[in-house]
Amino acid sequence: MNCTLTQEQVDRAVAFHGHECPGLWIGLRAAELCLRELGHNDDNPITAVVETDMCGVDGIQVLTGCTLGKGNLIHRDLGKTAFSFYRTTDGKALRAVFQREAMGPENGELRELMKKVFSGSATTEEQSRAKELKTKTRRRIFEASLEDLFTVTEPTAPAPRSAKILDSLNCVACGESTMESRTRRFAGQTYCIPCFAVVEQKV
C-alpha cells in the first residue's frame, strides 16, 4: 500500500465531512502530497488554492491545517480537480491535478449509480452494486502511488497574498456591515455587492 495516511487521519476527515466518498479520498491523497512535500501549516505557513468545491477540499482542510476561515485556503471556481500548495517560508510550491483514469474502468458506472443513490431512486440491487464499486475505488485510490494519482507541476500563478484584517463599512442601502474590499462605490456612496447589483440594474 502506497498511502502513508493513518486510519486516525482518515477517520478525522470522514467525521468532519460527514461521509466517505471518492471525492474525499482524492482530497486526502492530495493533502498527503502536501504533507510529504511541504509539511503541515502548523510547522511551515502554507496556503492552499483549490480549483473545485468538491468533497476533497474538506480532507485538505482537516489534514493540512489550511482552512477557509484562516484565509489560507482559497477557492477558485474553475471546476478542476486541481490543488496548489505554497510554502511561504521558502517559496516552494506545487500544483497537483488528479488523473481521472486513476479511478478505474468502473468510474462511469459508479457515478451514475451514486446519482441514483443520492436521489433515492436506486433499487436494492443498484445500491449493492454502488457499495461494491465504492469499495473497489477506495482500495484503488489508497493503494495507488501519489505519482499515479496526480500530475504534479510548478504552479503558474504566483502565491496568493497573506490574509489581512480589513475594516468594514456600512452599506448605504441595507445598512449591513461589509468588508471594505468587498464594497462597491457609486455616486459617492458605499454599497455591498448585492445592493450594488440592484443599483446597476436601475441605471
Rosetta constraint file for C-alpha pairs under 8 A:
AtomPair CA 1 CA 142 HARMONIC 7.18 0.50
AtomPair CA 1 CA 143 HARMONIC 4.64 0.50
AtomPair CA 1 CA 144 HARMONIC 7.25 0.50
AtomPair CA 2 CA 142 HARMONIC 7.04 0.50
AtomPair CA 2 CA 143 HARMONIC 5.25 0.50
AtomPair CA 2 CA 144 HARMONIC 5.87 0.50
AtomPair CA 2 CA 145 HARMONIC 5.21 0.50
AtomPair CA 2 CA 146 HARMONIC 7.74 0.50
AtomPair CA 3 CA 29 HARMONIC 7.62 0.50
AtomPair CA 3 CA 142 HARMONIC 5.56 0.50
AtomPair CA 3 CA 143 HARMONIC 6.08 0.50
AtomPair CA 3 CA 144 HARMONIC 7.25 0.50
AtomPair CA 3 CA 145 HARMONIC 6.99 0.50
AtomPair CA 3 CA 146 HARMONIC 7.92 0.50
AtomPair CA 4 CA 32 HARMONIC 7.48 0.50
AtomPair CA 5 CA 9 HARMONIC 6.36 0.50
AtomPair CA 5 CA 10 HARMONIC 7.10 0.50
AtomPair CA 5 CA 32 HARMONIC 6.85 0.50
AtomPair CA 6 CA 10 HARMONIC 6.52 0.50
AtomPair CA 7 CA 11 HARMONIC 5.97 0.50
AtomPair CA 8 CA 12 HARMONIC 6.16 0.50
AtomPair CA 9 CA 13 HARMONIC 6.43 0.50
AtomPair CA 9 CA 63 HARMONIC 7.09 0.50
AtomPair CA 10 CA 14 HARMONIC 6.21 0.50
AtomPair CA 10 CA 28 HARMONIC 7.49 0.50
AtomPair CA 11 CA 15 HARMONIC 6.06 0.50
AtomPair CA 12 CA 16 HARMONIC 6.20 0.50
AtomPair CA 12 CA 62 HARMONIC 7.29 0.50
AtomPair CA 13 CA 17 HARMONIC 6.03 0.50
AtomPair CA 13 CA 28 HARMONIC 7.93 0.50
AtomPair CA 13 CA 58 HARMONIC 6.96 0.50
AtomPair CA 13 CA 59 HARMONIC 5.36 0.50
AtomPair CA 13 CA 62 HARMONIC 5.86 0.50
AtomPair CA 13 CA 63 HARMONIC 7.49 0.50
AtomPair CA 14 CA 18 HARMONIC 5.64 0.50
AtomPair CA 14 CA 19 HARMONIC 5.44 0.50
AtomPair CA 14 CA 20 HARMONIC 5.81 0.50
AtomPair CA 14 CA 24 HARMONIC 7.89 0.50
AtomPair CA 14 CA 59 HARMONIC 7.97 0.50
AtomPair CA 15 CA 19 HARMONIC 7.04 0.50
AtomPair CA 16 CA 58 HARMONIC 7.33 0.50
AtomPair CA 16 CA 62 HARMONIC 7.59 0.50
AtomPair CA 17 CA 24 HARMONIC 7.95 0.50
AtomPair CA 17 CA 55 HARMONIC 7.52 0.50
AtomPair CA 17 CA 58 HARMONIC 6.10 0.50
AtomPair CA 17 CA 59 HARMONIC 7.64 0.50
AtomPair CA 20 CA 24 HARMONIC 6.52 0.50
AtomPair CA 20 CA 25 HARMONIC 7.60 0.50
AtomPair CA 21 CA 25 HARMONIC 6.49 0.50
AtomPair CA 21 CA 55 HARMONIC 7.83 0.50
AtomPair CA 21 CA 134 HARMONIC 7.56 0.50
AtomPair CA 22 CA 26 HARMONIC 6.30 0.50
AtomPair CA 22 CA 134 HARMONIC 7.40 0.50
AtomPair CA 22 CA 137 HARMONIC 7.17 0.50
AtomPair CA 22 CA 138 HARMONIC 6.70 0.50
AtomPair CA 23 CA 27 HARMONIC 6.43 0.50
AtomPair CA 23 CA 54 HARMONIC 6.44 0.50
AtomPair CA 23 CA 55 HARMONIC 4.98 0.50
AtomPair CA 23 CA 56 HARMONIC 4.93 0.50
AtomPair CA 24 CA 28 HARMONIC 6.18 0.50
AtomPair CA 24 CA 55 HARMONIC 4.97 0.50
AtomPair CA 24 CA 56 HARMONIC 3.99 0.50
AtomPair CA 24 CA 57 HARMONIC 7.41 0.50
AtomPair CA 24 CA 58 HARMONIC 7.07 0.50
AtomPair CA 24 CA 59 HARMONIC 5.92 0.50
AtomPair CA 25 CA 29 HARMONIC 6.35 0.50
AtomPair CA 25 CA 56 HARMONIC 6.60 0.50
AtomPair CA 25 CA 59 HARMONIC 7.62 0.50
AtomPair CA 25 CA 138 HARMONIC 7.15 0.50
AtomPair CA 25 CA 141 HARMONIC 7.04 0.50
AtomPair CA 25 CA 142 HARMONIC 7.59 0.50
AtomPair CA 26 CA 30 HARMONIC 6.25 0.50
AtomPair CA 26 CA 56 HARMONIC 5.80 0.50
AtomPair CA 26 CA 98 HARMONIC 7.67 0.50
AtomPair CA 26 CA 141 HARMONIC 7.26 0.50
AtomPair CA 27 CA 31 HARMONIC 6.08 0.50
AtomPair CA 27 CA 55 HARMONIC 7.30 0.50
AtomPair CA 27 CA 56 HARMONIC 3.59 0.50
AtomPair CA 27 CA 57 HARMONIC 5.84 0.50
AtomPair CA 27 CA 58 HARMONIC 7.27 0.50
AtomPair CA 27 CA 59 HARMONIC 5.11 0.50
AtomPair CA 27 CA 60 HARMONIC 5.70 0.50
AtomPair CA 28 CA 32 HARMONIC 6.16 0.50
AtomPair CA 28 CA 56 HARMONIC 6.60 0.50
AtomPair CA 28 CA 59 HARMONIC 4.91 0.50
AtomPair CA 28 CA 60 HARMONIC 6.17 0.50
AtomPair CA 28 CA 63 HARMONIC 7.45 0.50
AtomPair CA 29 CA 33 HARMONIC 6.28 0.50
AtomPair CA 29 CA 142 HARMONIC 7.58 0.50
AtomPair CA 29 CA 146 HARMONIC 7.09 0.50
AtomPair CA 30 CA 34 HARMONIC 6.43 0.50
AtomPair CA 30 CA 60 HARMONIC 7.10 0.50
AtomPair CA 30 CA 83 HARMONIC 7.28 0.50
AtomPair CA 30 CA 96 HARMONIC 7.25 0.50
AtomPair CA 31 CA 35 HARMONIC 6.19 0.50
AtomPair CA 31 CA 59 HARMONIC 6.92 0.50
AtomPair CA 31 CA 60 HARMONIC 5.00 0.50
AtomPair CA 31 CA 63 HARMONIC 6.17 0.50
AtomPair CA 31 CA 64 HARMONIC 6.11 0.50
AtomPair CA 32 CA 36 HARMONIC 6.10 0.50
AtomPair CA 32 CA 63 HARMONIC 7.80 0.50
AtomPair CA 33 CA 37 HARMONIC 6.12 0.50
AtomPair CA 33 CA 146 HARMONIC 6.88 0.50
AtomPair CA 34 CA 38 HARMONIC 5.39 0.50
AtomPair CA 34 CA 39 HARMONIC 6.34 0.50
AtomPair CA 34 CA 40 HARMONIC 7.70 0.50
AtomPair CA 34 CA 64 HARMONIC 7.32 0.50
AtomPair CA 34 CA 85 HARMONIC 6.71 0.50
AtomPair CA 35 CA 39 HARMONIC 4.19 0.50
AtomPair CA 35 CA 40 HARMONIC 5.64 0.50
AtomPair CA 35 CA 64 HARMONIC 6.79 0.50
AtomPair CA 38 CA 44 HARMONIC 7.66 0.50
AtomPair CA 38 CA 46 HARMONIC 7.86 0.50
AtomPair CA 38 CA 85 HARMONIC 7.94 0.50
AtomPair CA 38 CA 86 HARMONIC 7.94 0.50
AtomPair CA 38 CA 87 HARMONIC 6.46 0.50
AtomPair CA 38 CA 92 HARMONIC 7.43 0.50
AtomPair CA 38 CA 93 HARMONIC 7.72 0.50
AtomPair CA 39 CA 43 HARMONIC 6.86 0.50
AtomPair CA 39 CA 44 HARMONIC 6.48 0.50
AtomPair CA 39 CA 64 HARMONIC 7.86 0.50
AtomPair CA 40 CA 44 HARMONIC 6.14 0.50
AtomPair CA 40 CA 45 HARMONIC 7.67 0.50
AtomPair CA 40 CA 46 HARMONIC 7.31 0.50
AtomPair CA 40 CA 63 HARMONIC 7.85 0.50
AtomPair CA 40 CA 64 HARMONIC 5.21 0.50
AtomPair CA 40 CA 65 HARMONIC 6.60 0.50
AtomPair CA 41 CA 45 HARMONIC 4.76 0.50
AtomPair CA 41 CA 46 HARMONIC 5.04 0.50
AtomPair CA 41 CA 47 HARMONIC 7.96 0.50
AtomPair CA 41 CA 64 HARMONIC 5.96 0.50
AtomPair CA 41 CA 65 HARMONIC 5.31 0.50
AtomPair CA 41 CA 66 HARMONIC 6.47 0.50
AtomPair CA 42 CA 65 HARMONIC 6.86 0.50
AtomPair CA 44 CA 87 HARMONIC 6.65 0.50
AtomPair CA 44 CA 88 HARMONIC 7.48 0.50
AtomPair CA 44 CA 89 HARMONIC 6.79 0.50
AtomPair CA 45 CA 87 HARMONIC 5.90 0.50
AtomPair CA 45 CA 88 HARMONIC 5.74 0.50
AtomPair CA 45 CA 89 HARMONIC 6.82 0.50
AtomPair CA 46 CA 66 HARMONIC 6.92 0.50
AtomPair CA 46 CA 72 HARMONIC 6.95 0.50
AtomPair CA 46 CA 85 HARMONIC 6.70 0.50
AtomPair CA 46 CA 86 HARMONIC 5.42 0.50
AtomPair CA 46 CA 87 HARMONIC 4.51 0.50
AtomPair CA 46 CA 88 HARMONIC 6.06 0.50
AtomPair CA 47 CA 66 HARMONIC 6.35 0.50
AtomPair CA 47 CA 72 HARMONIC 4.55 0.50
AtomPair CA 47 CA 73 HARMONIC 5.87 0.50
AtomPair CA 47 CA 74 HARMONIC 7.75 0.50
AtomPair CA 47 CA 85 HARMONIC 5.72 0.50
AtomPair CA 47 CA 86 HARMONIC 5.15 0.50
AtomPair CA 47 CA 87 HARMONIC 6.64 0.50
AtomPair CA 47 CA 88 HARMONIC 7.65 0.50
AtomPair CA 47 CA 159 HARMONIC 7.86 0.50
AtomPair CA 47 CA 160 HARMONIC 7.56 0.50
AtomPair CA 48 CA 66 HARMONIC 6.27 0.50
AtomPair CA 48 CA 72 HARMONIC 6.15 0.50
AtomPair CA 48 CA 73 HARMONIC 4.78 0.50
AtomPair CA 48 CA 74 HARMONIC 6.26 0.50
AtomPair CA 48 CA 83 HARMONIC 7.02 0.50
AtomPair CA 48 CA 84 HARMONIC 5.65 0.50
AtomPair CA 48 CA 85 HARMONIC 4.53 0.50
AtomPair CA 48 CA 86 HARMONIC 6.46 0.50
AtomPair CA 49 CA 73 HARMONIC 5.80 0.50
AtomPair CA 49 CA 74 HARMONIC 4.72 0.50
AtomPair CA 49 CA 75 HARMONIC 5.97 0.50
AtomPair CA 49 CA 76 HARMONIC 7.07 0.50
AtomPair CA 49 CA 83 HARMONIC 5.82 0.50
AtomPair CA 49 CA 84 HARMONIC 5.02 0.50
AtomPair CA 49 CA 85 HARMONIC 6.37 0.50
AtomPair CA 50 CA 57 HARMONIC 7.17 0.50
AtomPair CA 50 CA 73 HARMONIC 7.40 0.50
AtomPair CA 50 CA 74 HARMONIC 6.20 0.50
AtomPair CA 50 CA 75 HARMONIC 5.06 0.50
AtomPair CA 50 CA 76 HARMONIC 6.10 0.50
AtomPair CA 50 CA 81 HARMONIC 7.90 0.50
AtomPair CA 50 CA 82 HARMONIC 6.25 0.50
AtomPair CA 50 CA 83 HARMONIC 4.70 0.50
AtomPair CA 50 CA 84 HARMONIC 6.47 0.50
AtomPair CA 51 CA 75 HARMONIC 6.01 0.50
AtomPair CA 51 CA 76 HARMONIC 4.77 0.50
AtomPair CA 51 CA 77 HARMONIC 5.57 0.50
AtomPair CA 51 CA 78 HARMONIC 5.18 0.50
AtomPair CA 51 CA 79 HARMONIC 6.01 0.50
AtomPair CA 51 CA 80 HARMONIC 5.33 0.50
AtomPair CA 51 CA 81 HARMONIC 6.38 0.50
AtomPair CA 51 CA 82 HARMONIC 5.50 0.50
AtomPair CA 51 CA 83 HARMONIC 6.34 0.50
AtomPair CA 52 CA 57 HARMONIC 7.75 0.50
AtomPair CA 52 CA 75 HARMONIC 6.85 0.50
AtomPair CA 52 CA 76 HARMONIC 6.75 0.50
AtomPair CA 52 CA 77 HARMONIC 5.73 0.50
AtomPair CA 52 CA 78 HARMONIC 6.20 0.50
AtomPair CA 52 CA 79 HARMONIC 4.91 0.50
AtomPair CA 52 CA 80 HARMONIC 5.53 0.50
AtomPair CA 52 CA 81 HARMONIC 5.93 0.50
AtomPair CA 52 CA 82 HARMONIC 7.15 0.50
AtomPair CA 53 CA 57 HARMONIC 6.54 0.50
AtomPair CA 53 CA 75 HARMONIC 7.18 0.50
AtomPair CA 53 CA 77 HARMONIC 7.24 0.50
AtomPair CA 53 CA 79 HARMONIC 7.65 0.50
AtomPair CA 55 CA 59 HARMONIC 7.51 0.50
AtomPair CA 56 CA 60 HARMONIC 6.54 0.50
AtomPair CA 57 CA 61 HARMONIC 6.29 0.50
AtomPair CA 58 CA 62 HARMONIC 6.24 0.50
AtomPair CA 59 CA 63 HARMONIC 6.16 0.50
AtomPair CA 60 CA 64 HARMONIC 5.65 0.50
AtomPair CA 60 CA 65 HARMONIC 7.59 0.50
AtomPair CA 60 CA 66 HARMONIC 7.10 0.50
AtomPair CA 61 CA 65 HARMONIC 5.50 0.50
AtomPair CA 61 CA 66 HARMONIC 5.13 0.50
AtomPair CA 61 CA 67 HARMONIC 5.10 0.50
AtomPair CA 61 CA 73 HARMONIC 7.75 0.50
AtomPair CA 62 CA 66 HARMONIC 7.74 0.50
AtomPair CA 66 CA 70 HARMONIC 7.17 0.50
AtomPair CA 66 CA 71 HARMONIC 7.89 0.50
AtomPair CA 66 CA 72 HARMONIC 5.32 0.50
AtomPair CA 66 CA 73 HARMONIC 5.26 0.50
AtomPair CA 67 CA 71 HARMONIC 6.49 0.50
AtomPair CA 67 CA 72 HARMONIC 5.86 0.50
AtomPair CA 67 CA 73 HARMONIC 4.89 0.50
AtomPair CA 68 CA 72 HARMONIC 6.41 0.50
AtomPair CA 68 CA 73 HARMONIC 4.85 0.50
AtomPair CA 68 CA 74 HARMONIC 6.64 0.50
AtomPair CA 69 CA 73 HARMONIC 7.93 0.50
AtomPair CA 70 CA 163 HARMONIC 7.59 0.50
AtomPair CA 71 CA 162 HARMONIC 7.58 0.50
AtomPair CA 71 CA 163 HARMONIC 5.26 0.50
AtomPair CA 72 CA 162 HARMONIC 7.29 0.50
AtomPair CA 72 CA 163 HARMONIC 6.92 0.50
AtomPair CA 80 CA 97 HARMONIC 7.89 0.50
AtomPair CA 81 CA 97 HARMONIC 6.00 0.50
AtomPair CA 81 CA 98 HARMONIC 5.70 0.50
AtomPair CA 82 CA 95 HARMONIC 6.93 0.50
AtomPair CA 82 CA 96 HARMONIC 5.54 0.50
AtomPair CA 82 CA 97 HARMONIC 4.29 0.50
AtomPair CA 82 CA 98 HARMONIC 6.23 0.50
AtomPair CA 83 CA 95 HARMONIC 5.58 0.50
AtomPair CA 83 CA 96 HARMONIC 5.23 0.50
AtomPair CA 83 CA 97 HARMONIC 6.53 0.50
AtomPair CA 84 CA 93 HARMONIC 7.22 0.50
AtomPair CA 84 CA 94 HARMONIC 5.57 0.50
AtomPair CA 84 CA 95 HARMONIC 4.06 0.50
AtomPair CA 84 CA 96 HARMONIC 6.20 0.50
AtomPair CA 84 CA 155 HARMONIC 6.73 0.50
AtomPair CA 85 CA 93 HARMONIC 5.48 0.50
AtomPair CA 85 CA 94 HARMONIC 5.53 0.50
AtomPair CA 85 CA 95 HARMONIC 6.48 0.50
AtomPair CA 86 CA 91 HARMONIC 6.58 0.50
AtomPair CA 86 CA 92 HARMONIC 6.09 0.50
AtomPair CA 86 CA 93 HARMONIC 4.35 0.50
AtomPair CA 86 CA 94 HARMONIC 6.81 0.50
AtomPair CA 86 CA 159 HARMONIC 6.23 0.50
AtomPair CA 87 CA 91 HARMONIC 5.43 0.50
AtomPair CA 87 CA 92 HARMONIC 5.37 0.50
AtomPair CA 87 CA 93 HARMONIC 6.10 0.50
AtomPair CA 88 CA 92 HARMONIC 7.40 0.50
AtomPair CA 93 CA 154 HARMONIC 6.39 0.50
AtomPair CA 93 CA 155 HARMONIC 6.79 0.50
AtomPair CA 94 CA 152 HARMONIC 6.54 0.50
AtomPair CA 94 CA 153 HARMONIC 5.77 0.50
AtomPair CA 94 CA 154 HARMONIC 4.85 0.50
AtomPair CA 94 CA 155 HARMONIC 5.69 0.50
AtomPair CA 95 CA 152 HARMONIC 5.55 0.50
AtomPair CA 95 CA 153 HARMONIC 5.31 0.50
AtomPair CA 95 CA 154 HARMONIC 5.79 0.50
AtomPair CA 95 CA 155 HARMONIC 5.18 0.50
AtomPair CA 96 CA 150 HARMONIC 5.56 0.50
AtomPair CA 96 CA 151 HARMONIC 5.56 0.50
AtomPair CA 96 CA 152 HARMONIC 4.51 0.50
AtomPair CA 96 CA 153 HARMONIC 6.66 0.50
AtomPair CA 97 CA 150 HARMONIC 5.17 0.50
AtomPair CA 97 CA 151 HARMONIC 5.17 0.50
AtomPair CA 97 CA 152 HARMONIC 6.53 0.50
AtomPair CA 98 CA 149 HARMONIC 5.79 0.50
AtomPair CA 98 CA 150 HARMONIC 4.51 0.50
AtomPair CA 98 CA 151 HARMONIC 6.57 0.50
AtomPair CA 99 CA 148 HARMONIC 7.73 0.50
AtomPair CA 99 CA 149 HARMONIC 5.59 0.50
AtomPair CA 99 CA 150 HARMONIC 5.59 0.50
AtomPair CA 99 CA 151 HARMONIC 6.95 0.50
AtomPair CA 101 CA 105 HARMONIC 7.44 0.50
AtomPair CA 102 CA 140 HARMONIC 7.74 0.50
AtomPair CA 102 CA 141 HARMONIC 7.20 0.50
AtomPair CA 102 CA 148 HARMONIC 7.08 0.50
AtomPair CA 102 CA 149 HARMONIC 5.87 0.50
AtomPair CA 103 CA 107 HARMONIC 5.75 0.50
AtomPair CA 103 CA 137 HARMONIC 6.19 0.50
AtomPair CA 103 CA 140 HARMONIC 7.08 0.50
AtomPair CA 103 CA 141 HARMONIC 6.85 0.50
AtomPair CA 104 CA 137 HARMONIC 7.15 0.50
AtomPair CA 104 CA 140 HARMONIC 7.63 0.50
AtomPair CA 106 CA 110 HARMONIC 6.14 0.50
AtomPair CA 106 CA 133 HARMONIC 7.18 0.50
AtomPair CA 107 CA 111 HARMONIC 6.16 0.50
AtomPair CA 107 CA 137 HARMONIC 7.91 0.50
AtomPair CA 108 CA 112 HARMONIC 6.44 0.50
AtomPair CA 109 CA 113 HARMONIC 6.23 0.50
AtomPair CA 110 CA 114 HARMONIC 6.01 0.50
AtomPair CA 110 CA 130 HARMONIC 5.96 0.50
AtomPair CA 110 CA 133 HARMONIC 6.27 0.50
AtomPair CA 110 CA 134 HARMONIC 7.28 0.50
AtomPair CA 111 CA 115 HARMONIC 6.31 0.50
AtomPair CA 112 CA 116 HARMONIC 6.64 0.50
AtomPair CA 113 CA 117 HARMONIC 6.21 0.50
AtomPair CA 113 CA 122 HARMONIC 7.21 0.50
AtomPair CA 113 CA 126 HARMONIC 6.56 0.50
AtomPair CA 113 CA 127 HARMONIC 7.49 0.50
AtomPair CA 113 CA 129 HARMONIC 7.99 0.50
AtomPair CA 113 CA 130 HARMONIC 5.85 0.50
AtomPair CA 114 CA 118 HARMONIC 6.05 0.50
AtomPair CA 114 CA 130 HARMONIC 6.63 0.50
AtomPair CA 115 CA 119 HARMONIC 6.16 0.50
AtomPair CA 116 CA 120 HARMONIC 6.03 0.50
AtomPair CA 116 CA 121 HARMONIC 5.08 0.50
AtomPair CA 116 CA 122 HARMONIC 4.80 0.50
AtomPair CA 117 CA 121 HARMONIC 6.21 0.50
AtomPair CA 117 CA 122 HARMONIC 5.02 0.50
AtomPair CA 117 CA 126 HARMONIC 8.00 0.50
AtomPair CA 117 CA 127 HARMONIC 6.54 0.50
AtomPair CA 122 CA 126 HARMONIC 5.56 0.50
AtomPair CA 122 CA 127 HARMONIC 5.99 0.50
AtomPair CA 123 CA 127 HARMONIC 6.14 0.50
AtomPair CA 124 CA 128 HARMONIC 6.23 0.50
AtomPair CA 125 CA 129 HARMONIC 6.17 0.50
AtomPair CA 126 CA 130 HARMONIC 6.03 0.50
AtomPair CA 127 CA 131 HARMONIC 6.22 0.50
AtomPair CA 128 CA 132 HARMONIC 6.27 0.50
AtomPair CA 129 CA 133 HARMONIC 6.20 0.50
AtomPair CA 130 CA 134 HARMONIC 6.04 0.50
AtomPair CA 131 CA 135 HARMONIC 6.28 0.50
AtomPair CA 132 CA 136 HARMONIC 6.50 0.50
AtomPair CA 133 CA 137 HARMONIC 6.04 0.50
AtomPair CA 134 CA 138 HARMONIC 5.96 0.50
AtomPair CA 135 CA 139 HARMONIC 6.28 0.50
AtomPair CA 136 CA 140 HARMONIC 6.17 0.50
AtomPair CA 137 CA 141 HARMONIC 6.12 0.50
AtomPair CA 138 CA 142 HARMONIC 6.14 0.50
AtomPair CA 139 CA 143 HARMONIC 5.84 0.50
AtomPair CA 140 CA 144 HARMONIC 6.03 0.50
AtomPair CA 141 CA 149 HARMONIC 7.54 0.50
AtomPair CA 144 CA 148 HARMONIC 6.25 0.50
AtomPair CA 144 CA 149 HARMONIC 6.70 0.50
AtomPair CA 145 CA 149 HARMONIC 6.49 0.50
AtomPair CA 146 CA 150 HARMONIC 6.04 0.50
AtomPair CA 147 CA 151 HARMONIC 6.78 0.50
AtomPair CA 147 CA 152 HARMONIC 7.77 0.50
AtomPair CA 166 CA 179 HARMONIC 6.59 0.50
AtomPair CA 166 CA 180 HARMONIC 6.47 0.50
AtomPair CA 166 CA 181 HARMONIC 7.49 0.50
AtomPair CA 167 CA 179 HARMONIC 6.13 0.50
AtomPair CA 167 CA 180 HARMONIC 5.60 0.50
AtomPair CA 168 CA 177 HARMONIC 5.87 0.50
AtomPair CA 168 CA 178 HARMONIC 5.07 0.50
AtomPair CA 168 CA 179 HARMONIC 4.28 0.50
AtomPair CA 168 CA 180 HARMONIC 4.95 0.50
AtomPair CA 169 CA 177 HARMONIC 5.37 0.50
AtomPair CA 169 CA 178 HARMONIC 5.29 0.50
AtomPair CA 169 CA 179 HARMONIC 6.39 0.50
AtomPair CA 169 CA 180 HARMONIC 5.77 0.50
AtomPair CA 169 CA 183 HARMONIC 7.67 0.50
AtomPair CA 169 CA 190 HARMONIC 7.66 0.50
AtomPair CA 170 CA 175 HARMONIC 5.31 0.50
AtomPair CA 170 CA 176 HARMONIC 5.34 0.50
AtomPair CA 170 CA 177 HARMONIC 4.37 0.50
AtomPair CA 170 CA 178 HARMONIC 6.02 0.50
AtomPair CA 170 CA 190 HARMONIC 7.31 0.50
AtomPair CA 170 CA 191 HARMONIC 7.61 0.50
AtomPair CA 170 CA 192 HARMONIC 7.98 0.50
AtomPair CA 171 CA 175 HARMONIC 4.73 0.50
AtomPair CA 171 CA 176 HARMONIC 5.52 0.50
AtomPair CA 171 CA 177 HARMONIC 6.42 0.50
AtomPair CA 171 CA 178 HARMONIC 6.85 0.50
AtomPair CA 171 CA 183 HARMONIC 7.77 0.50
AtomPair CA 171 CA 190 HARMONIC 5.56 0.50
AtomPair CA 171 CA 191 HARMONIC 4.45 0.50
AtomPair CA 171 CA 192 HARMONIC 5.37 0.50
AtomPair CA 171 CA 195 HARMONIC 7.95 0.50
AtomPair CA 172 CA 189 HARMONIC 6.61 0.50
AtomPair CA 172 CA 190 HARMONIC 5.83 0.50
AtomPair CA 172 CA 191 HARMONIC 5.79 0.50
AtomPair CA 173 CA 191 HARMONIC 6.60 0.50
AtomPair CA 173 CA 195 HARMONIC 6.49 0.50
AtomPair CA 174 CA 195 HARMONIC 7.26 0.50
AtomPair CA 176 CA 192 HARMONIC 7.90 0.50
AtomPair CA 178 CA 182 HARMONIC 6.77 0.50
AtomPair CA 178 CA 183 HARMONIC 6.56 0.50
AtomPair CA 178 CA 192 HARMONIC 6.26 0.50
AtomPair CA 179 CA 183 HARMONIC 6.71 0.50
AtomPair CA 182 CA 192 HARMONIC 6.80 0.50
AtomPair CA 182 CA 193 HARMONIC 6.80 0.50
AtomPair CA 183 CA 190 HARMONIC 6.47 0.50
AtomPair CA 183 CA 191 HARMONIC 5.58 0.50
AtomPair CA 183 CA 192 HARMONIC 4.80 0.50
AtomPair CA 183 CA 193 HARMONIC 6.11 0.50
AtomPair CA 184 CA 190 HARMONIC 5.79 0.50
AtomPair CA 184 CA 191 HARMONIC 5.12 0.50
AtomPair CA 184 CA 192 HARMONIC 6.15 0.50
AtomPair CA 184 CA 193 HARMONIC 6.44 0.50
AtomPair CA 184 CA 196 HARMONIC 6.55 0.50
AtomPair CA 185 CA 189 HARMONIC 5.51 0.50
AtomPair CA 185 CA 190 HARMONIC 4.78 0.50
AtomPair CA 185 CA 191 HARMONIC 6.15 0.50
AtomPair CA 186 CA 190 HARMONIC 6.63 0.50
AtomPair CA 186 CA 191 HARMONIC 7.49 0.50
AtomPair CA 186 CA 196 HARMONIC 7.88 0.50
AtomPair CA 191 CA 195 HARMONIC 5.98 0.50
AtomPair CA 191 CA 196 HARMONIC 5.46 0.50
AtomPair CA 192 CA 196 HARMONIC 6.02 0.50
AtomPair CA 193 CA 197 HARMONIC 6.24 0.50
AtomPair CA 194 CA 198 HARMONIC 6.66 0.50
AtomPair CA 195 CA 199 HARMONIC 6.41 0.50
AtomPair CA 196 CA 200 HARMONIC 6.14 0.50
AtomPair CA 197 CA 201 HARMONIC 6.37 0.50
AtomPair CA 198 CA 202 HARMONIC 6.59 0.50
AtomPair CA 199 CA 203 HARMONIC 6.42 0.50
